[in-house]
Structure formats: structure tokens, C-alpha cells
Amino acid sequence: MTDHAVPNLPSRDFDDTRAFYEGFGFEQTHRDEGWLILRRGELRLEFFLFPDLVPEESSFMCSVRVDDLDELYRQITQAGVVEKTAGRPRLHPAQAQPWGQRAGFLVDPDGTQLNLIENAA
């Protein structure tokens, strides 16, 4: 295994978190009373239990970099996440960014923002 970093994100309820992310391809690879690990291909998200999290006050975020942003976006919308500017969960469409890549973002039910970034060609 090569060196890598993995985001540690909050979850108010592991069952809800797992169900949300499984909707677009993540699978549970580990779970105990305080930790949940989900994987989608080479992507891995790790969650710690934070039942007192106030989603509207959350400032948690991470970046998810993928080769096929359109496919991930399609899977997220097929899972029922809609484009909107407030509330959770929500999705903001991918757009060309000043740095030359396309990016959008997803806000999960716990208020965590995932920056969805398309890898450079």
C-alpha cells in the first residue's frame, strides 16, 4: 500500500451515514462502536461518531478527486440528492474552475461538504 491520507468525518448515526453513501457506490469495510469506514473503488471515507453534531454549524469538509466526475454526479442524483442552494443533503453542479479543473460539491446529511473535483486529464 502506498502512503495516503484519509478524511475523518463526523456522523450523527452510522446507519444513516452508511445508507446515504451506499446510494452512490460506497460500501462498508469496517464498523465498530465509534468508527465507520466506507470505500468506493480507491476512495475511502472514515467516520467518527458525533451524535451531538449540529449540521447547520458544521465546518467539516474534504475533497474527493475522481477521473469521471460526470458519472459520480449521475450516481449521486440517481440516489435522490437534488441540486439546491440550501438544506441537506444537497448537490451543487460541477463547473469549470479558475484553476482549470471542473468541480462541484455535495453536502451530506450531517452538513459535511465534499468538494467533488475532476482529476486533470
Backbone hydrogen bonds in HBPLUS format (Angstrom, degrees):
<---DONOR---> <-ACCEPTOR-->    atom                        ^
c    i                          cat <-CA-CA->   ^        H-A-AA   ^      H-
h    n   atom  resd res      DA  || num        DHA   H-A  angle D-A-AA Bond
n    s   type  num  typ     dist DA aas  dist angle  dist       angle   num
A0046-GLU N   A0007-PRO O   3.19 MM  39  6.15 158.0  2.24 163.0 167.5     1
A0009-LEU N   A0046-GLU O   2.76 MM  37  6.16 161.6  1.79 155.1 159.1     2
A0048-PHE N   A0009-LEU O   2.88 MM  39  6.21 150.2  1.96 152.9 162.4     3
A0011-SER N   A0048-PHE O   2.99 MM  37  6.01 132.6  2.22 164.5 162.5     4
A0050-PHE N   A0011-SER O   2.75 MM  39  5.42 166.3  1.77 147.3 146.0     5
A0017-THR N   A0013-ASP O   2.98 MM   4  6.25 164.1  2.01 157.3 162.5     6
A0018-ARG N   A0014-PHE O   2.87 MM   4  5.94 170.5  1.88 151.8 154.6     7
A0019-ALA N   A0015-ASP O   3.02 MM   4  6.15 165.2  2.05 146.2 150.6     8
A0020-PHE N   A0016-ASP O   2.96 MM   4  6.13 159.2  2.00 149.7 155.2     9
A0021-TYR N   A0017-THR O   3.08 MM   4  6.31 175.2  2.09 162.2 161.3    10
A0022-GLU N   A0018-ARG O   2.84 MM   4  5.87 152.2  1.92 152.7 161.0    11
A0023-GLY N   A0020-PHE O   3.22 MM   3  5.52 141.4  2.38 102.2 112.4    12
A0024-PHE N   A0021-TYR O   3.19 MM   3  5.79 161.9  2.22 113.4 118.2    13
A0026-PHE N   A0021-TYR O   3.21 MM   5  5.46 159.3  2.25 137.6 131.7    14
A0025-GLY N   A0022-GLU O   3.23 MM   3  5.10 155.1  2.29 115.1 108.6    15
A0027-GLU N   A0039-ARG O   2.71 MM  12  5.23 153.5  1.78 140.0 147.1    16
A0039-ARG N   A0027-GLU O   2.79 MM  12  5.23 153.6  1.86 141.7 149.9    17
A0029-THR N   A0037-ILE O   2.88 MM   8  5.61 170.8  1.88 150.2 152.3    18
A0037-ILE N   A0030-HIS O   2.92 MM   7  5.00 165.6  1.94 140.3 139.5    19
A0032-ASP N   A0035-TRP O   2.94 MM   3  5.44 151.1  2.02 154.4 160.5    20
A0036-LEU N   A0047-PHE O   2.91 MM  11  4.99 153.2  1.98 146.0 150.7    21
A0047-PHE N   A0036-LEU O   2.70 MM  11  4.99 166.3  1.72 156.9 161.4    22
A0038-LEU N   A0045-LEU O   2.88 MM   7  5.32 170.4  1.89 163.7 167.0    23
A0045-LEU N   A0038-LEU O   2.93 MM   7  5.32 160.3  1.97 149.0 155.5    24
A0040-ARG N   A0043-LEU O   2.95 MM   3  5.10 158.9  2.00 139.7 145.3    25
A0043-LEU N   A0040-ARG O   2.96 MM   3  5.10 152.9  2.03 135.4 130.9    26
A0053-LEU N   A0050-PHE O   3.12 MM   3  5.62 165.6  2.14 122.4 123.9    27
A0057-GLU N   A0054-VAL O   2.82 MM   3  5.47 155.1  1.89 124.1 132.3    28
A0058-SER N   A0055-PRO O   3.18 MM   3  5.06 163.5  2.21 103.2 108.2    29
A0113-GLN N   A0060-PHE O   3.10 MM  53  6.50 163.2  2.13 145.1 143.8    30
A0062-CYS N   A0113-GLN O   3.02 MM  51  6.59 145.2  2.14 156.1 164.5    31
A0115-ASN N   A0062-CYS O   2.78 MM  53  6.16 162.9  1.81 159.3 161.1    32
A0064-VAL N   A0115-ASN O   2.72 MM  51  5.89 170.4  1.72 169.7 167.4    33
A0117-ILE N   A0064-VAL O   2.87 MM  53  6.05 170.5  1.88 156.1 159.4    34
A0066-VAL N   A0117-ILE O   2.90 MM  51  6.32 155.3  1.96 159.7 168.0    35
A0119-ASN N   A0066-VAL O   2.70 MM  53  5.51 165.7  1.72 145.2 147.9    36
A0072-LEU N   A0068-ASP O   3.24 MM   4  6.60 163.9  2.27 152.4 156.4    37
A0073-TYR N   A0069-LEU O   2.90 MM   4  6.02 166.1  1.92 153.9 158.2    38
A0074-ARG N   A0070-ASP O   2.92 MM   4  6.06 153.5  1.99 141.9 149.3    39
A0075-GLN N   A0071-GLU O   2.96 MM   4  6.21 160.5  2.00 150.6 155.3    40
A0076-ILE N   A0072-LEU O   2.94 MM   4  6.21 154.7  2.00 151.6 158.7    41
A0077-THR N   A0073-TYR O   2.98 MM   4  6.27 162.3  2.01 151.9 156.2    42
A0078-GLN N   A0074-ARG O   2.87 MM   4  6.07 155.9  1.93 150.0 157.4    43
A0079-ALA N   A0075-GLN O   3.04 MM   4  6.19 131.4  2.29 135.5 147.4    44
A0079-ALA N   A0076-ILE O   3.16 MM   3  5.10 132.0  2.40  93.0 106.0    45
A0081-VAL N   A0076-ILE O   3.33 MM   5  5.94 159.7  2.37 152.5 146.8    46
A0080-GLY N   A0077-THR O   2.94 MM   3  5.17 157.7  1.99 107.4 113.8    47
A0091-LEU N   A0082-VAL O   3.03 MM   9  5.74 141.3  2.18 138.3 138.7    48
A0090-ARG N   A0107-VAL O   3.02 MM  17  5.25 149.9  2.11 138.5 146.1    49
A0107-VAL N   A0090-ARG O   2.86 MM  17  5.25 167.2  1.88 153.4 156.3    50
A0092-HIS N   A0105-PHE O   2.75 MM  13  5.20 160.1  1.79 164.9 168.5    51
A0105-PHE N   A0092-HIS O   3.22 MM  13  5.20 154.8  2.29 127.3 134.6    52
A0095-GLN N   A0103-ALA O   2.90 MM   8  5.52 154.5  1.96 131.0 131.9    53
A0103-ALA N   A0095-GLN O   2.95 MM   8  5.52 154.4  2.01 144.1 147.4    54
A0097-GLN N   A0101-GLN O   2.75 MM   4  5.52 150.5  1.83 149.6 158.0    55
A0100-GLY N   A0097-GLN O   2.90 MM   3  5.49 165.5  1.92 123.8 127.0    56
A0118-GLU N   A0102-ARG O   2.95 MM  16  5.52 174.8  1.95 162.4 163.1    57
A0104-GLY N   A0116-LEU O   2.92 MM  12  5.16 151.2  2.01 141.7 150.9    58
A0116-LEU N   A0104-GLY O   2.83 MM  12  5.16 156.0  1.89 135.2 141.1    59
A0106-LEU N   A0114-LEU O   2.94 MM   8  5.12 158.9  1.98 143.2 149.2    60
A0114-LEU N   A0106-LEU O   2.69 MM   8  5.12 168.7  1.70 161.5 165.5    61
A0108-ASP N   A0112-THR O   2.90 MM   4  5.43 159.3  1.94 153.8 155.6    62
A0111-GLY N   A0108-ASP O   2.94 MM   3  5.37 165.4  1.96 122.6 124.8    63
